[in-house]
Amino acid sequence: MAKFTRPLLGAIGLIAAVALTACSSAAPAPTETAAADAPVEIQPLVAGVIPVTDIGPVYMAQQNGVFEENGFDLTLQSAGSSSEIIQAMQSGQVQIGYGGTTGVFQAVENGIDLVVIAAASATPDDPENGINDLLVVADSPLKSAKDLEGKKVAVNAPGGYTQLLADIAIKADGGDPTKVEYVQMGVPDQPAALESGAIDSFVAGEPFGTLGREDKGFKTLANPFVELSDHAVVAGVWYAIRSEVEKNPEYYAKVAETIDAANTYALENDEELRESIATFTKIDPALAARIRLGSYGKLPLTVENLQPIADWSLELGYIKKPVDFDNLIWEP
């Protein structure tokens, strides 16, 4: 594929929020070169997202006008899972999607020809500052991750990223993850289920990890990030259908460049990011100011930064063969 330079981004300007509605058109052809003083041609861009904190940087950039300034009318289309996003993408309703790296690896192995175009989020620089701890009640008799054998652990999607994290913690502690009874449950329902005794633990996602620790007295049984890698890794990515990317490389290069700029801005403006997360996820701004966040804008999309999750996914049976990163990571 021919190489070319991604267009530079302009300054950030304020605009009104774009309505969160679906768009049925496929990715349009790249904007033709215009005179320097001509207005930017606006093209539709629908991003399939799961309403979690990792969408904060892109949502903030949407609100600040960054996407419009770079020629995109961005719509954030919410979904319950990566599989829903991929289905919408295959039908041409969505141009890019957000998802955990494990889910993308699995989709590709199952024959869906995706490419990763940009990093969405990374694990914290300090692995002790876990954002996906395994939580238990304060008086739980469980002492370590190995003790979860034979117990019920809630995850939002079986066989996905959160279950992988639990398996990593259990395996590293000398336990057998196949002996754990995983229960599929919506993330907001997990704290109440733990409190009632319906489950023995859950893989906490924010803001429910912070809420559980602060309001309910839950304690951390294990932090999977300590075992995942000795350095931060890319955990969430933006992806697209390969055929669409190859058909419109300039369009997707500019999309990736804009996402990178959104992540960089988020890194430098933590307070504003948290305010945007509160608005997007509809949580209390005071809570958003306290929750643990992943790293945004610190790690580039490289094999080194994706390899640890790929290695664990292979070792624990989430995928059957090593990830072909040369084919998966798209570079314009």
Helices and strands as residue ranges (DSSP letters): E 43-49, G 53-55, H 56-64, H 66-69, E 72-78, H 82-90, E 96-100, H 101-109, E 114-122, E 134-136, G 145-148, E 152-155, H 161-172, G 177-179, E 181-184, G 187-189, H 190-196, E 201-203, H 208-215, E 219-222, H 224-228, E 234-241, H 242-247, H 249-268, H 270-281, H 285-288, H 303-315, H 325-328
